[in-house]
Amino acid sequence: VLSGRPVAVRVHADALSFETRMEDGWQPLRAPGVRGARWPDGVTARVERAGLAVRFDPVGMAEPVEGVLQADGARQAFRIDIDGAVDATAAR
């Protein structure tokens, strides 16, 4: 939806980044106000596989994925549904 092209959010244990699909493959997304970030100190993400890319098509539909953010012993599960909706109340 941001660029009229497929966009991916890549989730790492210590950070997240954004990419867009170009003719020559996935490239870093360069768009105003959109940038990757490291998780704050003490926060880690656990997803199905390291470097997981959640891909959104040009109209915002996503590949469903589940994961957990952890910090200081607390855990917060999240789910991204096929319609692109993010649910941070997902039980895990």
Secondary structure by P-SEA (a helix, b strand, c coil): cccccbbbbbbcccccbbbbbccccccccccccbbbbcccccbbbbccccccccccccccccccccbbbbcccbbbbbbbcccccccccccc
